[in-house]
Amino acid sequence: MHALEMSTERLDYAMTVVRHLESVETSPELRAVFNAVQPAVSAFYSSIPLNEQLWNALKAFSETEEAKHLTGVRNRLLTKTLDSFRRHGAQLDPYGKKRLAAIDVELTRITTKFGENTLDSTNAWDLVIEDQAQLAGLPPSAVAAARESAAQKGREGWRFTLQAPSYIALLTYLDDRGIREKAYRAFQSRAAEPPFENRDLVRRILELRAEKAHLLGYANFADLVLEERMAHTGAHALAFLRDLEQKSVAGFDRENQELRAFGGELAAWDVAYFAEKQRQALYDFDEEALRPYFPADRVVAGMFDIVERLYGIRVVQRTGPPVWHPDVKVYEV
């Protein structure tokens, strides 16, 4: 069991590093090699539970007296491993195993492409404002960040993107309704148009997930994914959401009515803006006023101090190791 658990450790580590870099600081060269190895890596991982000799060895061990007397973590590991092998096709016939392996490879390829399209379409959009009067309503921190963003691109003015810090500040504080609408529509339509369109990929992902679930004996993909989680089935998860809806819809409607009474008829790009204005009017509370008290360095230091007091774990920043971006900090635990 230990040998099986550790057999993929080097590959797991390598792929974790590469996937992380691809998601935070990609380059054409990194993306090319990542996509080149993905099919082979996916096929390899799929082949492990589909290996009949390995599955038979696991089953044989699970029926021994030694296995029956395992307790605690060891018993849990054996149970989880057997369940995982079953969910990944160990009991399928040869045709089913071959088809499942093909599905996994294709899903890996197109879900990776889906993420790339979403990332690329997010990064492709920006808005540079050259008239400072159009920045009315924005807090100084957002204005400074937009100025720095423009400078990094060698441009004049203030640059806004669909990245969360920039986008949320713009939708929440900017007085110019037209710009809020433009940013909102751009955010909601990410990866909806060429060259980064995801429509066909979404359709194919759903088809393959449904086929995979049926092949493994599940009614739908939700049941396959949720089997080991608290909800266990898609029906239970949906029932929870519907129950939550019934319990919250009255409060939701009331708050919407109060917001409309405060700001008038609102479009989607008005909601965050007027909700913030309403909060300031009702509670005299401004998130920006708290910002000077919570700079990132102080928050991180406080978090590490709590960790040390609670668990005796010391976290120390190091400056030696190379990093993939100037903003990255390295800590030793």
PyMOL commands that set and color helices and strands:
alter all, ss='L'
color gray80, all
select helices_A, chain A and resi 2-6+9-24+28-47+52-62+65-68+72-87+94-124+132-135+140-152+164-173+177-188+199-215+221-226+234-263+268-283+287-293+296-311
alter helices_A, ss='H'
color red, helices_A
select strands_A, chain A and resi 126-129+158-161+316-318+330-332
alter strands_A, ss='S'
color yellow, strands_A
deselect
rebuild
show_as cartoon
